[in-house]
Amino acid sequence: MKNASELTAIVQRLQAMQTSTDQPLQERNFDLFGVNVVTVRYDQPSNLFVLAEGRNKSQFAFDDLDALAIEIYERLSEFKLSF
């Protein structure tokens, strides 16, 4: 069940980005062990998420919150395995 709760926490953070009215551009870091694994930016006007990898700075666009959440979960899991 821990995996489900980790994925749920990721989805909740992404949903908070969508519902926030502070700024049209939201940014969240997903860190493990004090290391940035990925950064996610959300552009409210275009309803588009951009995932930037912490290590090699590649960027990927997502318009589906669930697909993005799974991608973040997988990258965090891969990072955990490297320790």
C-alpha positions in Angstrom: 0.0 0.0 0.0 3.0 2.3 0.4 3.3 2.6 -3.4 -0.3 3.7 -3.7 0.1 6.3 -1.0 3.2 7.7 -2.7 1.4 7.9 -6.0 -1.6 9.6 -4.3 0.7 12.2 -2.7 2.2 13.0 -6.2 -1.3 13.3 -7.7 -2.4 15.6 -4.8 0.6 17.9 -5.4 -0.1 18.1 -9.1 -3.8 18.8 -8.5 -2.8 21.6 -6.1 -0.8 23.2 -8.9 -3.9 23.1 -11.1 -6.2 24.6 -8.5 -3.8 27.3 -7.2 -4.8 30.8 -8.1 -1.6 32.5 -6.8 0.2 32.6 -10.2 -0.5 31.4 -13.7 2.8 29.5 -13.6 3.3 27.0 -10.8 6.5 25.0 -10.1 7.2 22.1 -7.7 10.4 20.1 -7.0 10.2 16.4 -6.3 13.3 15.6 -4.2 14.7 12.5 -2.5 17.5 12.5 0.0 18.1 16.2 -0.5 18.6 15.8 -4.3 16.2 17.2 -6.9 15.0 14.4 -9.1 12.5 16.3 -11.2 10.9 19.7 -11.4 7.4 20.1 -12.7 6.1 23.4 -14.1 2.4 24.0 -14.7 1.1 26.7 -17.1 -2.5 27.4 -16.2 -3.4 29.3 -19.4 -2.3 26.4 -21.6 -3.2 23.6 -19.1 0.2 22.1 -19.8 2.7 20.4 -17.4 6.4 20.3 -18.2 8.7 17.8 -16.4 12.4 18.7 -16.2 14.8 16.1 -15.1 17.2 17.1 -12.3 20.2 15.3 -13.7 20.3 16.0 -17.4 17.8 18.8 -17.7 15.7 17.0 -20.4 12.2 18.4 -20.6 8.9 16.6 -21.4 5.4 18.1 -21.9 2.3 16.4 -20.5 -1.3 17.4 -20.8 -2.5 14.4 -18.7 -2.1 14.6 -14.9 -2.3 10.9 -14.4 0.4 10.1 -17.0 2.6 12.7 -15.4 2.1 11.4 -11.9 3.1 7.9 -13.1 6.2 9.3 -14.8 7.2 11.2 -11.6 6.6 8.1 -9.5 8.8 5.9 -11.8 11.6 8.4 -11.8 11.6 8.7 -8.0 11.5 4.9 -7.8 14.5 4.6 -10.2 16.4 7.2 -8.1 15.8 5.3 -4.9 17.2 2.1 -6.5 20.5 4.0 -7.2 21.2 4.2 -3.5 
